[in-house]
Amino acid sequence: MRTLTAVLLGAGSRGRYIYGPYAEKFPNELKIVAVAEPDDERRNRFAEIHEIAPEHVYDSWEKVFDQGRFADVMIICTLDRMHYIPAMKAMELGYHVLLEKPMSPLVEECIELEQASLKHKRLLVVTHVLRYTPFWSGIKKCIEDGELGTVGTIQLTENVGYPHMTHSFVRGNWRNSEETSPMILAKSCHDLDIISWLMKQPCTSVSSYGSLLHFRLENAPEGSTDRCIDGCEVEKECAFSALKMYMQPPHHPWARYMTNDLSQEGILKALKEGPFGRCVYRCDNNVVDHQVVNMEFANGANASFIMSGLTQSGARRVQIMGTQGEIIGDMDKGAFTLYRYVSGEKIEVSCNVEGDGHGGGDERMVSSFLRDVRQFDSNSSQGLTSATASLQSHLMAFAAEHSRLHEGQAVKIKGSNK
């Protein structure tokens, strides 16, 4: 098996904790030969771990393209609004591309990216990792095997969990849709993609409601301050205290995403100076903290999706109702139950969720991408989560956000699911 070489754009959380470790664990499959990252410490540390030559260590993604193509694939983990241009340039140069979701916060760019992958005959695989998990692929197989008959309704709930909500979507990089993407696209295009994949029908109409209900200035309790560390009188009673969230030794599960210095002094400095120390009621966030989406499909089936950041856990739960059976599942537990109407059978299915993040999906996704690259020819499949396959769920997300901003008005979607 030939070892593939890769250029990594962005050594943030996905680059550091997913793609880097994969190359370390499977060096016969993947070798990262270049990295572009503006943060000095992250860039240099990543380059040291992967023994990257100095001439291929860059402080901006733009500089990567000055030397032409020098690897097999490009992995793009930049922020949402920095996906389109490097992905287009990479495909023009002949790279196969693994692109973090969403493809782009602009519908026109999503369409152009899909068209470019076909034009240049390059793989453009979007990281809809849930399709690769044992949990969702197991449910998909039940549907494909006819266990449910015709699917009539899918009900999916994404519990974001208040820690993830406050870290990423109130204080963090995805807090403001003007700078990144709306919540339904940045976080929940995973879920719309799963619904589209399981339904295997074109989505024809979408309506949606949602708002920023809680994390607003008018909800700030009396005695609170701009930063949790500034003598806030209610910090100890506040569920969203930055001190509670980031001062969690020895592993610091959240602090590692906000600072490279995980000493107590380093974390306190970040809380005093950086965005993650701010009061959750006094940030420049505008993305919703809860949203519902209703969908209709070409054959008359429908689906409902609920996203909430006002939850304890980060679990996804699903109910799929068909003409011959039903599935009820909990991704966090890695298990679902199949009910057969005719026989009255109740079948418990337990999925192996050990391994990397997203219920085992991350590692399986990278492996699948590398396998597709090795086997690629111009007439071969574009991959399980190709730009063509992923475009449908992006269009659903854009329609949902348009509906939400226009008082739940139904939005018609043209085109077909792939």
C-alpha positions in Angstrom: 0.0 0.0 0.0 1.5 3.3 -1.1 1.9 6.0 1.6 0.0 9.1 0.6 1.5 12.5 1.3 -0.7 15.4 2.5 -0.6 19.2 3.0 -2.5 20.3 6.1 -4.1 23.8 6.1 -4.9 24.7 9.7 -3.4 23.0 12.8 -6.3 23.8 15.1 -8.4 21.3 16.9 -9.3 19.1 13.9 -5.8 19.3 12.5 -4.1 18.6 15.8 -6.4 16.0 17.2 -7.7 14.1 14.2 -5.5 14.3 11.1 -2.2 14.6 12.9 -2.8 11.6 15.2 -4.0 9.5 12.2 -0.7 10.1 10.4 1.1 9.1 13.6 -1.0 6.0 14.2 -0.9 4.8 10.5 2.4 6.1 9.1 2.3 3.5 6.3 -1.0 5.2 5.1 -0.5 8.9 5.5 2.5 11.3 5.8 1.9 15.0 6.4 4.7 16.8 4.6 3.5 20.4 4.9 1.5 22.5 7.4 0.1 26.1 7.2 -0.9 27.6 10.5 -0.8 31.2 11.7 -0.3 30.4 15.4 3.5 30.1 15.9 3.4 27.5 18.7 0.9 25.2 17.1 2.6 25.4 13.7 6.1 24.7 15.1 4.9 21.9 17.4 3.0 20.2 14.6 6.0 20.5 12.3 8.3 19.0 14.9 6.0 16.0 15.6 5.7 15.2 11.9 9.3 16.0 11.0 8.2 18.5 8.3 11.0 20.2 6.3 11.4 23.9 7.1 10.6 24.9 3.6 7.2 23.4 3.9 6.2 25.1 7.2 4.0 28.1 6.4 2.4 30.8 8.5 -0.4 31.3 6.0 -2.3 29.0 3.6 -1.7 31.4 0.7 2.1 30.6 0.7 1.5 26.9 0.2 0.4 27.5 -3.3 3.6 29.4 -4.3 5.4 26.1 -4.8 2.8 24.3 -7.0 1.7 20.8 -6.1 4.1 18.7 -4.1 1.8 16.1 -2.3 -1.0 13.8 -3.1 -3.8 15.3 -1.1 -4.7 18.5 0.7 -6.6 18.6 4.0 -8.3 21.9 4.6 -9.2 22.8 8.3 -9.3 26.5 8.0 -12.3 28.6 9.3 -15.5 28.4 7.4 -15.0 31.5 5.2 -11.5 30.3 4.3 -12.6 27.1 2.6 -13.6 28.1 -0.9 -10.4 29.7 -2.3 -7.9 27.1 -1.1 -10.1 24.2 -2.1 -10.6 25.7 -5.6 -6.8 26.3 -5.9 -6.0 22.8 -4.7 -8.2 21.1 -7.2 -6.9 23.3 -10.0 -3.4 22.1 -9.1 -4.4 18.5 -9.1 -4.8 17.8 -5.4 -7.5 15.5 -4.0 -9.1 17.4 -1.2 -10.6 16.5 2.2 -12.6 19.6 3.3 -14.0 20.4 6.7 -17.7 21.1 6.7 -19.4 23.3 5.8 -18.0 23.7 2.3 -18.8 27.4 2.4 -21.2 29.7 4.1 -22.3 31.0 0.7 -24.6 28.8 -1.5 -23.0 30.0 -4.7 -19.5 28.8 -3.5 -20.9 25.4 -2.5 -22.3 24.9 -5.9 -19.0 26.1 -7.6 -16.9 23.8 -5.4 -19.0 20.8 -6.4 -18.8 21.8 -10.1 -15.0 22.3 -9.9 -14.5 18.8 -8.4 -16.3 17.3 -11.5 -14.5 19.6 -13.9 -11.0 18.9 -12.6 -11.8 15.2 -11.9 -10.6 15.4 -8.4 -12.0 14.0 -5.2 -13.6 16.7 -3.0 -14.7 14.9 0.2 -16.6 16.8 2.8 -16.1 15.7 6.5 -19.7 14.6 7.2 -18.2 12.0 9.6 -21.5 10.7 10.9 -22.0 8.6 7.8 -18.9 6.6 8.6 -19.9 5.7 12.2 -21.0 2.1 13.1 -24.2 3.7 14.6 -25.5 5.5 11.5 -24.2 3.1 9.0 -25.9 0.3 10.9 -29.2 2.2 10.8 -28.7 2.8 7.1 -28.2 -0.9 6.5 -31.5 -1.7 8.2 -33.3 0.7 6.0 -31.5 -0.6 2.9 -32.4 -4.1 3.8 -36.1 -3.2 3.9 -36.6 -3.6 7.6 -38.7 -0.5 7.9 -40.5 -0.7 4.6 -41.0 2.9 3.4 -39.7 5.5 5.8 -42.5 7.9 6.6 -40.9 10.2 9.2 -37.5 10.8 10.8 -37.2 12.7 14.0 -33.7 13.6 15.0 -32.5 15.7 18.0 -29.0 17.1 18.4 -28.3 18.0 22.0 -25.2 20.2 21.6 -24.7 20.4 25.3 -24.2 23.7 27.1 -20.3 23.3 27.5 -19.9 23.0 23.7 -22.5 25.7 23.1 -20.8 28.3 25.3 -17.3 27.4 24.2 -17.8 27.3 20.5 -20.9 29.2 19.7 -21.1 31.9 22.4 -17.4 32.7 23.2 -15.6 30.9 20.4 -14.9 30.9 16.7 -18.4 30.1 15.5 -20.3 32.6 17.7 -21.1 35.1 14.9 -22.7 34.2 11.6 -21.3 37.3 9.9 -17.7 36.0 10.6 -18.3 32.2 10.1 -21.7 30.5 9.4 -25.1 30.3 10.9 -25.6 27.6 13.5 -27.7 25.3 11.3 -24.8 25.2 8.8 -21.7 25.3 11.1 -23.0 22.7 13.6 -26.0 20.9 12.2 -25.3 20.3 8.5 -24.1 16.9 9.9 -27.6 16.2 11.0 -29.3 17.4 7.8 -26.8 15.3 5.9 -27.8 12.2 7.9 -31.5 12.8 7.4 -30.9 13.3 3.6 -28.8 10.1 3.4 -31.3 8.0 5.3 -34.3 9.3 3.5 -32.7 8.8 0.0 -35.2 11.2 -1.4 -34.9 14.8 -2.7 -35.9 17.3 0.0 -38.5 19.6 -1.6 -39.6 22.0 1.1 -38.1 23.3 4.4 -39.4 25.5 7.2 -37.7 26.5 10.4 -37.9 28.5 13.7 -35.2 29.4 16.1 -33.6 32.2 18.0 -30.9 33.3 20.5 -33.0 32.8 23.5 -30.7 32.9 26.5 -27.1 34.1 25.9 -28.0 37.8 25.6 -27.1 40.9 27.6 -30.6 41.4 29.0 -30.3 38.0 30.7 -27.1 38.8 32.5 -27.6 38.4 36.3 -27.2 41.3 38.6 -23.6 41.5 39.9 -22.1 39.8 36.9 -19.0 41.4 35.2 -17.6 41.5 31.7 -15.3 38.6 32.5 -15.8 35.7 34.9 -12.5 36.4 36.5 -13.2 40.1 37.2 -14.8 39.6 40.6 -18.2 38.5 39.3 -20.5 38.2 42.3 -22.5 35.3 40.8 -19.6 33.3 39.3 -19.8 30.4 41.8 -23.6 30.0 41.1 -23.3 30.3 37.3 -23.5 27.1 35.3 -21.5 28.8 32.5 -18.6 30.2 34.5 -15.4 30.2 32.5 -13.4 29.4 35.6 -15.5 26.2 36.2 -15.2 25.2 32.5 -11.5 25.8 31.8 -9.8 25.1 35.2 -10.3 21.3 35.0 -6.9 19.5 35.7 -5.3 17.3 34.8 -6.6 16.8 31.3 -8.2 20.3 30.7 -10.7 19.0 28.2 -11.8 22.5 27.1 -8.8 24.6 28.0 -6.6 22.9 25.4 -8.8 24.5 22.7 -8.2 28.0 23.9 -4.5 28.1 24.9 -1.3 26.2 24.3 -0.1 26.9 27.8 -2.1 24.5 30.1 -0.4 25.6 33.3 -2.7 27.4 35.8 -0.9 30.6 35.0 -1.4 30.1 31.2 -5.1 29.4 31.6 -5.7 32.4 33.9 -3.8 34.6 31.4 -6.1 33.4 28.6 -9.2 34.0 30.7 -8.0 37.5 31.4 -7.0 38.4 27.9 -8.8 36.1 25.4 -12.4 35.7 24.2 -13.0 32.6 26.3 -12.9 34.4 29.7 -15.9 36.6 28.8 -19.3 36.4 30.5 -21.6 34.4 28.2 -24.2 37.2 28.5 -21.7 39.8 27.2 -20.2 38.4 24.0 -20.6 39.4 20.4 -22.5 36.2 19.6 -25.5 36.1 17.3 -26.1 32.5 16.4 -29.1 30.7 17.7 -29.0 28.5 20.8 -32.0 26.5 19.7 -33.7 25.7 16.4 -36.3 23.4 14.8 -36.4 22.4 11.1 -39.2 20.7 9.3 -38.6 19.0 6.0 -40.8 17.5 3.3 -39.4 15.0 0.7 -40.4 14.1 -2.9 -42.3 10.9 -2.0 -44.4 12.6 0.8 -42.2 11.5 3.7 -41.2 14.2 6.2 -38.6 14.8 8.9 -38.2 17.1 11.9 -34.9 18.2 13.4 -34.3 19.8 16.8 -31.0 21.5 17.7 -30.5 22.7 21.3 -27.5 24.1 23.1 -29.5 24.3 26.3 -28.9 20.6 27.3 -26.7 18.7 29.6 -25.4 16.1 27.2 -24.1 16.3 23.6 -26.0 13.2 22.5 -27.9 12.7 19.3 -31.2 10.7 19.5 -33.3 9.5 16.6 -36.6 7.9 15.8 -37.3 6.5 12.3 -40.9 5.5 11.6 -41.6 3.2 8.6 -44.5 1.2 7.1 -43.1 -2.1 8.4 -40.9 -1.2 11.3 -39.4 1.5 13.5 -35.9 2.4 14.8 -35.2 4.3 18.0 -31.6 5.0 18.8 -29.2 7.0 21.0 -25.8 7.7 19.3 -24.2 8.6 22.7 -24.9 5.0 23.9 -24.0 3.6 20.5 -27.2 1.5 20.4 -30.5 1.4 18.6 -33.6 -0.8 18.7 -35.3 -2.2 15.7 -39.0 -3.0 16.0 -40.6 -5.3 13.4 -44.4 -4.8 13.2 -45.4 -8.1 11.7 -43.5 -10.4 14.0 -43.6 -8.2 17.0 -39.8 -8.7 17.4 -37.7 -6.2 19.3 -34.0 -6.3 18.2 -31.3 -4.5 20.2 -28.3 -3.5 18.1 -25.1 -2.4 19.9 -22.5 -0.6 17.8 -18.8 -0.4 18.4 -18.1 3.2 19.3 -14.6 2.8 20.6 -11.8 4.7 18.8 -11.7 8.3 17.7 -14.2 11.1 17.9 -17.7 11.3 16.5 -18.6 7.7 17.5 -15.7 6.3 15.6 -16.4 8.2 12.4 -13.3 10.4 12.2 -10.8 7.6 11.8 -13.1 5.6 9.4 -13.6 8.8 7.3 -9.9 9.4 6.9 -9.3 5.8 6.0 -12.1 5.8 3.4 -10.7 9.0 1.8 -7.2 7.6 1.5 -8.5 4.4 0.1 -10.6 6.3 -2.5 -7.6 8.4 -3.5 -5.5 5.2 -4.1 -8.2 3.6 -6.2 -9.3 6.8 -8.0 -9.8 7.1 -11.7 -12.0 9.6 -13.5 -14.9 7.2 -13.7 -14.9 6.1 -10.1 -17.1 7.1 -7.2 -16.6 10.5 -5.8 -16.8 9.1 -2.2 -19.4 8.5 0.4 -19.4 12.2 1.4 -18.4 13.9 -1.9 -19.3 17.5 -2.6 -22.0 16.2 -4.9 -23.5 14.0 -2.0 -23.1 16.8 0.5 -24.5 19.6 -1.6 -28.1 18.5 -0.8 -27.8 19.0 2.9 -26.0 22.3 2.4 -29.0 23.5 0.4 -31.3 22.3 3.1 -29.4 24.3 5.7 -29.5 27.4 3.6 -33.2 27.0 3.1 -33.7 26.5 6.9 -31.8 29.6 7.7 -33.7 31.6 5.1 -37.0 30.3 6.6 -35.9 31.1 10.2 -35.1 34.7 9.2 -38.5 35.1 7.5 -40.9 34.0 10.2 -40.9 30.3 9.3 -41.9 30.8 5.7 -41.6 27.5 3.8 -38.8 27.4 1.3 -38.9 25.2 -1.8 -35.7 23.4 -2.9 -35.0 22.6 -6.5 -32.7 19.8 -7.6 -32.3 16.2 -6.5 -30.5 14.2 -3.9 -27.4 12.2 -4.9 
